[in-house]
C-alpha cells in the first residue's frame, strides 16, 4: 500500500467527463476517448492501491453504461457531476433540479446505489447560485464539493470558507477546493489545470501546509489529463478548437503521470465520503434533507469547526 505518509487522509476526486463536451461545449457528443482515459486512470489508482471519488457525468454514464459498474466494483465511490455539464449560473433552479435528479437516477439504475456527493460543473456554485444547496439536499445529496474559495474569472467565492463546513441553508456539507492563503488572498492549487501548469512541488507543499493545520485537502483530476495526445488526435479527426484552448488544455499533459505518481507516494488519500466521515449506505433515500443520520458528517471535526459558510446565509 502506497501513500502512507502523514496521518490525515486527503480526498482524491476524479471528474468523470469527456474533454470536448465538458470543456468546449455541453452540446458536443461524448466520444469514446472517455473509456480509454478512464481505464488509464483506474489502472493508475490500482497500481498505487488507492480508492477515489468519481464525480460522474450523467451523459457519459448514459452513453457508456459499463463504466460505472467497473468503477464501483474497483471499490471507488461514485458521486454525481450532474447530467449535461451545464454551468449553474447559466441555467434556472428548475433546470438544475432536473439535471441533478436525472444524473442521480442514472447512477442508481447502473450501480444500485444513490450517490451522496455532488460536484457542480466548472465549480459553478457562486454567490449567484447558492440556491443550488437546498435543491441538492432535497434530492438526498449529503455533501457538495462545488465551491472554489477564490476570485476566479469564471468561478469562485473569494470570501467562502476554505475547509469542510456545513451550509447554513440546508443539511449539506461543503468540501471546498483546496487553496493556499498568501498576502490576504486564496490561491488555487487543487488539481486540474493548476496541477499541470504550476511548478511541480506547489501542490505537495500546499497539501502539507493544509494537513499541518489539521485539515484534509482535496485533489481533483480528469481522466483526459492522462491522454497526452488527445487534442492532436481530435484535431486529426476534424475537430476544431481555438489555439488558446488547444495550448492551455494540452500543455504539459505529459507531466501528469510522473507528478501523480510522486503525489500518490507522498500522501494518504481516500474517497471524499470517507474523509468526511459520512456513511455510505447501500441505498440513500431521496428525502435525505428530512432526516438526521446518527453517523452524520458533523462528527468530522473539520465539519464542526467554526461558523457555517457565511456566504450561504445570504442565499
Ligand atoms: Zn466537469
py3Dmol code that shows the C-alpha trace and the ligand (Angstrom):
import py3Dmol

protein = """\
ATOM      1  CA  UNK A   1       0.000   0.000   0.000  1.00  0.00           C
ATOM      2  CA  UNK A   2       1.444   3.336  -1.050  1.00  0.00           C
ATOM      3  CA  UNK A   3       0.685   6.790   0.255  1.00  0.00           C
ATOM      4  CA  UNK A   4       1.024   6.118   3.938  1.00  0.00           C
ATOM      5  CA  UNK A   5       2.946   9.263   4.809  1.00  0.00           C
ATOM      6  CA  UNK A   6       1.127  11.620   7.125  1.00  0.00           C
ATOM      7  CA  UNK A   7      -1.882  10.818   9.239  1.00  0.00           C
ATOM      8  CA  UNK A   8      -4.602  12.905   7.588  1.00  0.00           C
ATOM      9  CA  UNK A   9      -6.435  11.335   4.661  1.00  0.00           C
ATOM     10  CA  UNK A  10      -6.966  13.750   1.782  1.00  0.00           C
ATOM     11  CA  UNK A  11      -9.822  13.475  -0.689  1.00  0.00           C
ATOM     12  CA  UNK A  12      -8.865  12.142  -4.106  1.00  0.00           C
ATOM     13  CA  UNK A  13     -11.507  13.039  -6.676  1.00  0.00           C
ATOM     14  CA  UNK A  14     -11.914  12.403 -10.409  1.00  0.00           C
ATOM     15  CA  UNK A  15     -14.434  14.258 -12.563  1.00  0.00           C
ATOM     16  CA  UNK A  16     -15.637  11.555 -14.941  1.00  0.00           C
ATOM     17  CA  UNK A  17     -16.257  13.514 -18.129  1.00  0.00           C
ATOM     18  CA  UNK A  18     -15.193  13.734 -21.768  1.00  0.00           C
ATOM     19  CA  UNK A  19     -12.976  16.660 -22.736  1.00  0.00           C
ATOM     20  CA  UNK A  20     -14.780  18.217 -25.762  1.00  0.00           C
ATOM     21  CA  UNK A  21     -18.271  18.005 -24.228  1.00  0.00           C
ATOM     22  CA  UNK A  22     -17.215  19.327 -20.831  1.00  0.00           C
ATOM     23  CA  UNK A  23     -14.659  21.930 -21.832  1.00  0.00           C
ATOM     24  CA  UNK A  24     -15.519  23.114 -25.357  1.00  0.00           C
ATOM     25  CA  UNK A  25     -19.345  22.912 -25.361  1.00  0.00           C
ATOM     26  CA  UNK A  26     -22.003  20.875 -23.495  1.00  0.00           C
ATOM     27  CA  UNK A  27     -23.755  20.408 -26.852  1.00  0.00           C
ATOM     28  CA  UNK A  28     -20.939  18.255 -28.270  1.00  0.00           C
ATOM     29  CA  UNK A  29     -21.284  14.454 -28.284  1.00  0.00           C
ATOM     30  CA  UNK A  30     -19.447  12.235 -25.787  1.00  0.00           C
ATOM     31  CA  UNK A  31     -16.515  10.497 -27.506  1.00  0.00           C
ATOM     32  CA  UNK A  32     -15.119   7.046 -26.818  1.00  0.00           C
ATOM     33  CA  UNK A  33     -11.901   8.681 -25.567  1.00  0.00           C
ATOM     34  CA  UNK A  34     -13.531   8.727 -22.130  1.00  0.00           C
ATOM     35  CA  UNK A  35     -13.406   4.921 -21.943  1.00  0.00           C
ATOM     36  CA  UNK A  36      -9.674   4.641 -22.651  1.00  0.00           C
ATOM     37  CA  UNK A  37      -8.880   7.570 -20.385  1.00  0.00           C
ATOM     38  CA  UNK A  38     -10.914   6.145 -17.502  1.00  0.00           C
ATOM     39  CA  UNK A  39      -9.235   2.755 -17.936  1.00  0.00           C
ATOM     40  CA  UNK A  40      -5.844   4.508 -17.656  1.00  0.00           C
ATOM     41  CA  UNK A  41      -6.937   6.341 -14.508  1.00  0.00           C
ATOM     42  CA  UNK A  42      -8.299   3.157 -12.927  1.00  0.00           C
ATOM     43  CA  UNK A  43      -5.062   1.308 -13.706  1.00  0.00           C
ATOM     44  CA  UNK A  44      -3.021   4.092 -12.116  1.00  0.00           C
ATOM     45  CA  UNK A  45      -5.147   4.099  -8.944  1.00  0.00           C
ATOM     46  CA  UNK A  46      -4.929   0.330  -8.789  1.00  0.00           C
ATOM     47  CA  UNK A  47      -1.131   0.464  -9.104  1.00  0.00           C
ATOM     48  CA  UNK A  48      -0.962   2.663  -6.002  1.00  0.00           C
ATOM     49  CA  UNK A  49      -3.717   0.836  -4.128  1.00  0.00           C
ATOM     50  CA  UNK A  50      -5.829   3.989  -3.958  1.00  0.00           C
ATOM     51  CA  UNK A  51      -9.584   4.488  -3.817  1.00  0.00           C
ATOM     52  CA  UNK A  52     -11.105   7.751  -5.019  1.00  0.00           C
ATOM     53  CA  UNK A  53     -14.425   9.500  -5.577  1.00  0.00           C
ATOM     54  CA  UNK A  54     -15.585   9.635  -9.193  1.00  0.00           C
ATOM     55  CA  UNK A  55     -17.962  12.546  -9.817  1.00  0.00           C
ATOM     56  CA  UNK A  56     -19.709  11.016 -12.802  1.00  0.00           C
ATOM     57  CA  UNK A  57     -21.435  12.970 -15.545  1.00  0.00           C
ATOM     58  CA  UNK A  58     -24.858  11.525 -16.425  1.00  0.00           C
ATOM     59  CA  UNK A  59     -24.353  11.895 -20.177  1.00  0.00           C
ATOM     60  CA  UNK A  60     -21.140   9.866 -20.029  1.00  0.00           C
ATOM     61  CA  UNK A  61     -22.808   7.107 -17.974  1.00  0.00           C
ATOM     62  CA  UNK A  62     -25.755   7.025 -20.380  1.00  0.00           C
ATOM     63  CA  UNK A  63     -23.518   6.671 -23.438  1.00  0.00           C
ATOM     64  CA  UNK A  64     -21.188   4.086 -21.884  1.00  0.00           C
ATOM     65  CA  UNK A  65     -23.257   2.223 -19.262  1.00  0.00           C
ATOM     66  CA  UNK A  66     -20.495  -0.251 -18.382  1.00  0.00           C
ATOM     67  CA  UNK A  67     -18.177   2.451 -16.983  1.00  0.00           C
ATOM     68  CA  UNK A  68     -19.805   2.953 -13.590  1.00  0.00           C
ATOM     69  CA  UNK A  69     -20.021  -0.696 -12.666  1.00  0.00           C
ATOM     70  CA  UNK A  70     -16.299  -1.056 -13.489  1.00  0.00           C
ATOM     71  CA  UNK A  71     -15.502   1.938 -11.277  1.00  0.00           C
ATOM     72  CA  UNK A  72     -17.767   0.835  -8.411  1.00  0.00           C
ATOM     73  CA  UNK A  73     -16.546  -2.754  -8.461  1.00  0.00           C
ATOM     74  CA  UNK A  74     -12.964  -1.482  -8.062  1.00  0.00           C
ATOM     75  CA  UNK A  75     -14.067  -0.017  -4.717  1.00  0.00           C
ATOM     76  CA  UNK A  76     -14.316   3.652  -5.695  1.00  0.00           C
ATOM     77  CA  UNK A  77     -17.095   5.967  -4.540  1.00  0.00           C
ATOM     78  CA  UNK A  78     -19.474   7.103  -7.294  1.00  0.00           C
ATOM     79  CA  UNK A  79     -20.890  10.613  -6.862  1.00  0.00           C
ATOM     80  CA  UNK A  80     -22.678  12.958  -9.269  1.00  0.00           C
ATOM     81  CA  UNK A  81     -21.259  15.622 -11.578  1.00  0.00           C
ATOM     82  CA  UNK A  82     -24.771  16.384 -12.891  1.00  0.00           C
ATOM     83  CA  UNK A  83     -26.188  15.255 -16.213  1.00  0.00           C
ATOM     84  CA  UNK A  84     -25.208  17.637 -19.005  1.00  0.00           C
ATOM     85  CA  UNK A  85     -22.278  19.677 -17.618  1.00  0.00           C
ATOM     86  CA  UNK A  86     -24.313  22.877 -17.797  1.00  0.00           C
ATOM     87  CA  UNK A  87     -22.890  25.653 -15.635  1.00  0.00           C
ATOM     88  CA  UNK A  88     -25.279  26.558 -12.826  1.00  0.00           C
ATOM     89  CA  UNK A  89     -25.115  30.308 -13.446  1.00  0.00           C
ATOM     90  CA  UNK A  90     -26.368  29.681 -16.998  1.00  0.00           C
ATOM     91  CA  UNK A  91     -29.433  27.643 -16.013  1.00  0.00           C
ATOM     92  CA  UNK A  92     -32.508  28.098 -13.824  1.00  0.00           C
ATOM     93  CA  UNK A  93     -33.059  26.370 -10.466  1.00  0.00           C
ATOM     94  CA  UNK A  94     -35.742  24.206 -12.143  1.00  0.00           C
ATOM     95  CA  UNK A  95     -33.327  23.145 -14.846  1.00  0.00           C
ATOM     96  CA  UNK A  96     -30.697  22.371 -12.201  1.00  0.00           C
ATOM     97  CA  UNK A  97     -33.163  20.220 -10.245  1.00  0.00           C
ATOM     98  CA  UNK A  98     -33.947  18.289 -13.419  1.00  0.00           C
ATOM     99  CA  UNK A  99     -30.271  17.911 -14.353  1.00  0.00           C
ATOM    100  CA  UNK A 100     -29.193  16.692 -10.910  1.00  0.00           C
ATOM    101  CA  UNK A 101     -32.151  14.328 -10.461  1.00  0.00           C
ATOM    102  CA  UNK A 102     -31.558  12.784 -13.869  1.00  0.00           C
ATOM    103  CA  UNK A 103     -27.900  12.139 -13.041  1.00  0.00           C
ATOM    104  CA  UNK A 104     -28.823  10.588  -9.684  1.00  0.00           C
ATOM    105  CA  UNK A 105     -31.411   8.337 -11.332  1.00  0.00           C
ATOM    106  CA  UNK A 106     -28.901   7.174 -13.958  1.00  0.00           C
ATOM    107  CA  UNK A 107     -26.269   6.364 -11.336  1.00  0.00           C
ATOM    108  CA  UNK A 108     -28.781   4.478  -9.195  1.00  0.00           C
ATOM    109  CA  UNK A 109     -30.024   2.484 -12.177  1.00  0.00           C
ATOM    110  CA  UNK A 110     -26.467   1.459 -13.085  1.00  0.00           C
ATOM    111  CA  UNK A 111     -24.906   0.611  -9.706  1.00  0.00           C
ATOM    112  CA  UNK A 112     -27.963   0.168  -7.460  1.00  0.00           C
ATOM    113  CA  UNK A 113     -26.983   2.998  -5.083  1.00  0.00           C
ATOM    114  CA  UNK A 114     -27.887   6.641  -4.964  1.00  0.00           C
ATOM    115  CA  UNK A 115     -24.876   8.981  -4.822  1.00  0.00           C
ATOM    116  CA  UNK A 116     -24.481  11.134  -1.716  1.00  0.00           C
ATOM    117  CA  UNK A 117     -21.977  13.598  -3.202  1.00  0.00           C
ATOM    118  CA  UNK A 118     -22.171  16.198  -5.962  1.00  0.00           C
ATOM    119  CA  UNK A 119     -19.717  18.488  -7.722  1.00  0.00           C
ATOM    120  CA  UNK A 120     -21.073  21.334  -9.849  1.00  0.00           C
ATOM    121  CA  UNK A 121     -19.655  21.556 -13.386  1.00  0.00           C
ATOM    122  CA  UNK A 122     -16.923  24.163 -13.576  1.00  0.00           C
ATOM    123  CA  UNK A 123     -17.248  24.844  -9.806  1.00  0.00           C
ATOM    124  CA  UNK A 124     -20.262  26.938 -10.771  1.00  0.00           C
ATOM    125  CA  UNK A 125     -21.713  27.298  -7.267  1.00  0.00           C
ATOM    126  CA  UNK A 126     -21.013  31.004  -6.922  1.00  0.00           C
ATOM    127  CA  UNK A 127     -22.572  33.839  -4.927  1.00  0.00           C
ATOM    128  CA  UNK A 128     -25.355  33.922  -7.571  1.00  0.00           C
ATOM    129  CA  UNK A 129     -26.162  30.206  -7.468  1.00  0.00           C
ATOM    130  CA  UNK A 130     -26.343  29.455  -3.748  1.00  0.00           C
ATOM    131  CA  UNK A 131     -29.956  28.403  -4.385  1.00  0.00           C
ATOM    132  CA  UNK A 132     -28.425  25.093  -5.520  1.00  0.00           C
ATOM    133  CA  UNK A 133     -27.616  23.874  -1.989  1.00  0.00           C
ATOM    134  CA  UNK A 134     -31.179  23.302  -0.731  1.00  0.00           C
ATOM    135  CA  UNK A 135     -32.046  21.609  -4.029  1.00  0.00           C
ATOM    136  CA  UNK A 136     -29.093  19.233  -3.637  1.00  0.00           C
ATOM    137  CA  UNK A 137     -30.109  18.428  -0.041  1.00  0.00           C
ATOM    138  CA  UNK A 138     -33.736  17.757  -1.015  1.00  0.00           C
ATOM    139  CA  UNK A 139     -32.526  15.261  -3.629  1.00  0.00           C
ATOM    140  CA  UNK A 140     -30.566  13.335  -0.995  1.00  0.00           C
ATOM    141  CA  UNK A 141     -27.128  14.823  -1.620  1.00  0.00           C
ATOM    142  CA  UNK A 142     -25.222  14.970   1.671  1.00  0.00           C
ATOM    143  CA  UNK A 143     -22.062  16.692   0.586  1.00  0.00           C
ATOM    144  CA  UNK A 144     -21.070  19.080  -2.182  1.00  0.00           C
ATOM    145  CA  UNK A 145     -17.602  19.853  -3.497  1.00  0.00           C
ATOM    146  CA  UNK A 146     -18.557  22.725  -5.727  1.00  0.00           C
ATOM    147  CA  UNK A 147     -17.121  25.939  -4.291  1.00  0.00           C
ATOM    148  CA  UNK A 148     -13.690  27.323  -5.131  1.00  0.00           C
ATOM    149  CA  UNK A 149     -12.888  29.938  -2.461  1.00  0.00           C
ATOM    150  CA  UNK A 150     -11.025  32.198  -4.891  1.00  0.00           C
ATOM    151  CA  UNK A 151     -11.748  35.275  -7.001  1.00  0.00           C
ATOM    152  CA  UNK A 152     -11.734  33.412 -10.330  1.00  0.00           C
ATOM    153  CA  UNK A 153     -12.625  34.760 -13.754  1.00  0.00           C
ATOM    154  CA  UNK A 154     -15.489  32.293 -14.271  1.00  0.00           C
ATOM    155  CA  UNK A 155     -15.990  30.846 -10.823  1.00  0.00           C
ATOM    156  CA  UNK A 156     -15.220  31.264  -7.162  1.00  0.00           C
ATOM    157  CA  UNK A 157     -16.456  32.836  -3.928  1.00  0.00           C
ATOM    158  CA  UNK A 158     -13.365  34.592  -2.544  1.00  0.00           C
ATOM    159  CA  UNK A 159     -14.784  35.003   0.961  1.00  0.00           C
ATOM    160  CA  UNK A 160     -16.059  31.400   1.264  1.00  0.00           C
ATOM    161  CA  UNK A 161     -14.567  29.190   3.967  1.00  0.00           C
ATOM    162  CA  UNK A 162     -11.555  27.133   2.887  1.00  0.00           C
ATOM    163  CA  UNK A 163     -12.237  23.888   4.737  1.00  0.00           C
ATOM    164  CA  UNK A 164     -15.179  21.437   5.069  1.00  0.00           C
ATOM    165  CA  UNK A 165     -18.185  23.021   6.774  1.00  0.00           C
ATOM    166  CA  UNK A 166     -21.970  22.947   6.874  1.00  0.00           C
ATOM    167  CA  UNK A 167     -24.129  25.125   4.680  1.00  0.00           C
ATOM    168  CA  UNK A 168     -26.372  27.466   6.664  1.00  0.00           C
ATOM    169  CA  UNK A 169     -29.383  26.980   4.445  1.00  0.00           C
ATOM    170  CA  UNK A 170     -29.708  23.194   4.391  1.00  0.00           C
ATOM    171  CA  UNK A 171     -28.384  19.893   5.665  1.00  0.00           C
ATOM    172  CA  UNK A 172     -25.358  19.786   3.404  1.00  0.00           C
ATOM    173  CA  UNK A 173     -21.598  19.641   3.928  1.00  0.00           C
ATOM    174  CA  UNK A 174     -19.352  21.611   1.582  1.00  0.00           C
ATOM    175  CA  UNK A 175     -15.825  20.414   0.846  1.00  0.00           C
ATOM    176  CA  UNK A 176     -14.291  23.427  -0.935  1.00  0.00           C
ATOM    177  CA  UNK A 177     -11.392  23.165  -3.366  1.00  0.00           C
ATOM    178  CA  UNK A 178      -8.023  23.436  -1.644  1.00  0.00           C
ATOM    179  CA  UNK A 179      -6.285  26.795  -1.684  1.00  0.00           C
ATOM    180  CA  UNK A 180      -3.280  28.377  -0.035  1.00  0.00           C
ATOM    181  CA  UNK A 181      -3.503  31.784   1.583  1.00  0.00           C
ATOM    182  CA  UNK A 182      -0.904  34.332   0.528  1.00  0.00           C
ATOM    183  CA  UNK A 183      -0.916  38.114   1.074  1.00  0.00           C
ATOM    184  CA  UNK A 184      -4.547  38.047   2.188  1.00  0.00           C
ATOM    185  CA  UNK A 185      -5.773  36.115  -0.854  1.00  0.00           C
ATOM    186  CA  UNK A 186      -6.709  32.491  -1.512  1.00  0.00           C
ATOM    187  CA  UNK A 187      -4.744  30.965  -4.375  1.00  0.00           C
ATOM    188  CA  UNK A 188      -5.922  27.835  -6.247  1.00  0.00           C
ATOM    189  CA  UNK A 189      -3.734  24.710  -6.194  1.00  0.00           C
ATOM    190  CA  UNK A 190      -6.152  21.753  -6.061  1.00  0.00           C
ATOM    191  CA  UNK A 191      -5.616  19.954  -9.343  1.00  0.00           C
ATOM    192  CA  UNK A 192      -6.724  20.023 -12.959  1.00  0.00           C
ATOM    193  CA  UNK A 193      -5.002  22.739 -14.981  1.00  0.00           C
ATOM    194  CA  UNK A 194      -3.382  24.233 -11.868  1.00  0.00           C
ATOM    195  CA  UNK A 195      -1.643  20.930 -11.173  1.00  0.00           C
ATOM    196  CA  UNK A 196      -0.463  20.695 -14.787  1.00  0.00           C
ATOM    197  CA  UNK A 197       0.665  24.276 -15.293  1.00  0.00           C
ATOM    198  CA  UNK A 198       2.103  25.307 -11.922  1.00  0.00           C
ATOM    199  CA  UNK A 199       5.609  24.186 -10.861  1.00  0.00           C
ATOM    200  CA  UNK A 200       5.656  20.584  -9.570  1.00  0.00           C
ATOM    201  CA  UNK A 201       6.190  20.936  -5.823  1.00  0.00           C
ATOM    202  CA  UNK A 202       3.441  23.559  -5.305  1.00  0.00           C
ATOM    203  CA  UNK A 203       0.551  21.115  -4.829  1.00  0.00           C
ATOM    204  CA  UNK A 204       2.593  18.916  -2.470  1.00  0.00           C
ATOM    205  CA  UNK A 205       3.645  21.945  -0.415  1.00  0.00           C
ATOM    206  CA  UNK A 206       0.013  23.099  -0.267  1.00  0.00           C
ATOM    207  CA  UNK A 207      -1.287  19.728   0.916  1.00  0.00           C
ATOM    208  CA  UNK A 208       1.438  19.579   3.555  1.00  0.00           C
ATOM    209  CA  UNK A 209       0.524  23.092   4.723  1.00  0.00           C
ATOM    210  CA  UNK A 210      -3.199  22.287   4.926  1.00  0.00           C
ATOM    211  CA  UNK A 211      -2.563  18.977   6.735  1.00  0.00           C
ATOM    212  CA  UNK A 212      -0.342  20.783   9.255  1.00  0.00           C
ATOM    213  CA  UNK A 213      -3.393  22.904  10.060  1.00  0.00           C
ATOM    214  CA  UNK A 214      -5.236  19.668  10.863  1.00  0.00           C
ATOM    215  CA  UNK A 215      -7.385  19.842   7.730  1.00  0.00           C
ATOM    216  CA  UNK A 216      -7.829  17.490   4.770  1.00  0.00           C
ATOM    217  CA  UNK A 217      -7.040  18.726   1.258  1.00  0.00           C
ATOM    218  CA  UNK A 218      -8.817  17.767  -1.940  1.00  0.00           C
ATOM    219  CA  UNK A 219      -7.183  16.928  -5.260  1.00  0.00           C
ATOM    220  CA  UNK A 220      -9.282  16.893  -8.433  1.00  0.00           C
ATOM    221  CA  UNK A 221      -8.334  15.251 -11.711  1.00  0.00           C
ATOM    222  CA  UNK A 222      -9.886  14.358 -15.050  1.00  0.00           C
ATOM    223  CA  UNK A 223      -9.256  11.090 -16.911  1.00  0.00           C
ATOM    224  CA  UNK A 224      -8.445  13.037 -20.092  1.00  0.00           C
ATOM    225  CA  UNK A 225      -5.461  14.698 -18.441  1.00  0.00           C
ATOM    226  CA  UNK A 226      -3.606  11.383 -18.771  1.00  0.00           C
ATOM    227  CA  UNK A 227      -4.165  11.375 -22.554  1.00  0.00           C
ATOM    228  CA  UNK A 228      -1.075  13.206 -23.756  1.00  0.00           C
ATOM    229  CA  UNK A 229      -2.007  13.352 -27.464  1.00  0.00           C
ATOM    230  CA  UNK A 230      -5.798  13.562 -27.213  1.00  0.00           C
ATOM    231  CA  UNK A 231      -6.227  17.069 -28.598  1.00  0.00           C
ATOM    232  CA  UNK A 232      -3.882  16.404 -31.523  1.00  0.00           C
ATOM    233  CA  UNK A 233      -5.828  13.214 -32.243  1.00  0.00           C
ATOM    234  CA  UNK A 234      -9.196  15.022 -32.092  1.00  0.00           C
ATOM    235  CA  UNK A 235      -7.832  17.719 -34.415  1.00  0.00           C
ATOM    236  CA  UNK A 236      -6.761  14.977 -36.789  1.00  0.00           C
ATOM    237  CA  UNK A 237     -10.335  13.600 -36.653  1.00  0.00           C
ATOM    238  CA  UNK A 238     -11.577  17.009 -37.836  1.00  0.00           C
ATOM    239  CA  UNK A 239     -12.498  18.739 -34.559  1.00  0.00           C
ATOM    240  CA  UNK A 240     -11.723  22.463 -34.413  1.00  0.00           C
ATOM    241  CA  UNK A 241     -10.505  24.357 -31.321  1.00  0.00           C
ATOM    242  CA  UNK A 242      -9.095  27.839 -30.901  1.00  0.00           C
ATOM    243  CA  UNK A 243      -5.301  27.978 -30.489  1.00  0.00           C
ATOM    244  CA  UNK A 244      -5.638  29.254 -26.913  1.00  0.00           C
ATOM    245  CA  UNK A 245      -7.850  26.316 -25.914  1.00  0.00           C
ATOM    246  CA  UNK A 246      -5.500  23.924 -27.665  1.00  0.00           C
ATOM    247  CA  UNK A 247      -2.444  25.305 -25.910  1.00  0.00           C
ATOM    248  CA  UNK A 248      -3.789  25.684 -22.367  1.00  0.00           C
ATOM    249  CA  UNK A 249      -5.638  22.365 -22.414  1.00  0.00           C
ATOM    250  CA  UNK A 250      -2.896  20.222 -23.893  1.00  0.00           C
ATOM    251  CA  UNK A 251       0.208  21.834 -22.392  1.00  0.00           C
ATOM    252  CA  UNK A 252       2.214  19.612 -20.025  1.00  0.00           C
ATOM    253  CA  UNK A 253      -0.233  16.683 -20.070  1.00  0.00           C
ATOM    254  CA  UNK A 254       2.937  14.595 -20.396  1.00  0.00           C
ATOM    255  CA  UNK A 255       3.895  15.709 -16.888  1.00  0.00           C
ATOM    256  CA  UNK A 256       0.813  14.275 -15.239  1.00  0.00           C
ATOM    257  CA  UNK A 257       1.788  10.657 -14.806  1.00  0.00           C
ATOM    258  CA  UNK A 258       5.097  11.414 -13.079  1.00  0.00           C
ATOM    259  CA  UNK A 259       3.590  14.118 -10.902  1.00  0.00           C
ATOM    260  CA  UNK A 260       0.672  11.958  -9.840  1.00  0.00           C
ATOM    261  CA  UNK A 261       2.946   9.053  -9.028  1.00  0.00           C
ATOM    262  CA  UNK A 262       5.041  11.249  -6.732  1.00  0.00           C
ATOM    263  CA  UNK A 263       1.921  12.718  -5.142  1.00  0.00           C
ATOM    264  CA  UNK A 264       0.361   9.307  -4.542  1.00  0.00           C
ATOM    265  CA  UNK A 265       3.518   8.112  -2.784  1.00  0.00           C
ATOM    266  CA  UNK A 266       3.730  11.189  -0.576  1.00  0.00           C
ATOM    267  CA  UNK A 267       0.242  11.497   0.968  1.00  0.00           C
ATOM    268  CA  UNK A 268      -2.698   9.483   2.231  1.00  0.00           C
ATOM    269  CA  UNK A 269      -5.777   9.640   0.014  1.00  0.00           C
ATOM    270  CA  UNK A 270      -9.330   8.317   0.331  1.00  0.00           C
ATOM    271  CA  UNK A 271     -12.750   8.857  -1.267  1.00  0.00           C
ATOM    272  CA  UNK A 272     -14.382  12.114  -0.204  1.00  0.00           C
ATOM    273  CA  UNK A 273     -17.243  10.439   1.704  1.00  0.00           C
ATOM    274  CA  UNK A 274     -14.666   8.572   3.819  1.00  0.00           C
ATOM    275  CA  UNK A 275     -12.653  11.729   4.508  1.00  0.00           C
ATOM    276  CA  UNK A 276     -15.838  13.479   5.656  1.00  0.00           C
ATOM    277  CA  UNK A 277     -16.780  10.560   7.887  1.00  0.00           C
ATOM    278  CA  UNK A 278     -20.030  10.024   6.013  1.00  0.00           C
ATOM    279  CA  UNK A 279     -21.585   6.604   5.959  1.00  0.00           C
ATOM    280  CA  UNK A 280     -22.262   5.206   2.505  1.00  0.00           C
ATOM    281  CA  UNK A 281     -25.356   3.055   2.876  1.00  0.00           C
ATOM    282  CA  UNK A 282     -26.368   0.812   0.007  1.00  0.00           C
ATOM    283  CA  UNK A 283     -29.393   2.963  -0.586  1.00  0.00           C
ATOM    284  CA  UNK A 284     -29.723   6.593   0.403  1.00  0.00           C
ATOM    285  CA  UNK A 285     -33.271   7.800   0.252  1.00  0.00           C
ATOM    286  CA  UNK A 286     -34.063  10.875  -1.815  1.00  0.00           C
ATOM    287  CA  UNK A 287     -35.501  12.505   1.304  1.00  0.00           C
ATOM    288  CA  UNK A 288     -32.026  12.925   2.821  1.00  0.00           C
ATOM    289  CA  UNK A 289     -32.721  16.514   3.904  1.00  0.00           C
ATOM    290  CA  UNK A 290     -35.569  15.421   6.123  1.00  0.00           C
ATOM    291  CA  UNK A 291     -33.687  13.080   8.395  1.00  0.00           C
ATOM    292  CA  UNK A 292     -30.574  13.326  10.512  1.00  0.00           C
ATOM    293  CA  UNK A 293     -28.225  10.356  10.443  1.00  0.00           C
ATOM    294  CA  UNK A 294     -26.584   9.457  13.729  1.00  0.00           C
ATOM    295  CA  UNK A 295     -23.367   8.858  11.766  1.00  0.00           C
ATOM    296  CA  UNK A 296     -23.726  12.383  10.485  1.00  0.00           C
ATOM    297  CA  UNK A 297     -20.907  14.334   8.837  1.00  0.00           C
ATOM    298  CA  UNK A 298     -20.990  16.732  11.759  1.00  0.00           C
ATOM    299  CA  UNK A 299     -18.924  14.136  13.652  1.00  0.00           C
ATOM    300  CA  UNK A 300     -15.995  15.100  11.468  1.00  0.00           C
ATOM    301  CA  UNK A 301     -14.025  17.728  13.362  1.00  0.00           C
ATOM    302  CA  UNK A 302     -13.490  19.797  10.242  1.00  0.00           C
ATOM    303  CA  UNK A 303     -17.241  19.940   9.699  1.00  0.00           C
ATOM    304  CA  UNK A 304     -17.707  21.174  13.244  1.00  0.00           C
ATOM    305  CA  UNK A 305     -15.030  23.793  13.358  1.00  0.00           C
ATOM    306  CA  UNK A 306     -16.081  27.404  13.329  1.00  0.00           C
ATOM    307  CA  UNK A 307     -19.157  29.010  11.915  1.00  0.00           C
ATOM    308  CA  UNK A 308     -21.139  27.848   8.914  1.00  0.00           C
ATOM    309  CA  UNK A 309     -20.498  29.219   5.475  1.00  0.00           C
ATOM    310  CA  UNK A 310     -21.171  32.947   5.844  1.00  0.00           C
ATOM    311  CA  UNK A 311     -21.938  33.491   2.170  1.00  0.00           C
ATOM    312  CA  UNK A 312     -24.611  30.774   2.190  1.00  0.00           C
ATOM    313  CA  UNK A 313     -26.605  32.776   4.713  1.00  0.00           C
ATOM    314  CA  UNK A 314     -27.347  35.357   2.057  1.00  0.00           C
ATOM    315  CA  UNK A 315     -28.804  32.836  -0.420  1.00  0.00           C
TER     316      UNK A 315
END
"""
ligand_1 = """\
1
ZN
Zn -16.532 18.931 -15.107
"""
view = py3Dmol.view(width=600, height=400)
view.addModel(protein, "pdb")
view.setStyle({"model": 0}, {"cartoon": {"style": "trace"}})
view.addModel(ligand_1, "xyz")
view.setStyle({"model": 1}, {"stick": {}})
view.zoomTo()
view.show()
